[in-house]
């Protein structure tokens, strides 16, 4: 199912990971929230990690959670942030697990899709 809306032409599953990423950001009071969907449809949701000894973006944290849970690939990734673009490091993490064609969706804090790119 593809939904045409203020988000553009996104499927329900892509809208779901944007919503999950937005919820993680708001619930945890962190700069970014992210969600990824693996090859089986499972989702992994994370926020920014800012410890003295460990700093990870929300998207890299979500990818790490997927890997740690046994995911073999990614179907899509979403990040909710004030940033204008997904960082090269974030896209590289998605590419490492999902491949260069994996969609990376960037939405603003309001949930509005800003840009959809590939991890490549």
Secondary structure as UniProt FT lines:
FT   STRAND          2..5
FT   TURN            6..7
FT   STRAND          8..11
FT   HELIX           12..28
FT   STRAND          33..38
FT   TURN            39..40
FT   STRAND          43..47
FT   STRAND          49..50
FT   STRAND          55..56
FT   HELIX           58..68
FT   TURN            69..70
FT   STRAND          74..80
FT   HELIX           88..98
FT   TURN            100..101
FT   STRAND          103..107
FT   TURN            109..110
FT   STRAND          113..118
//
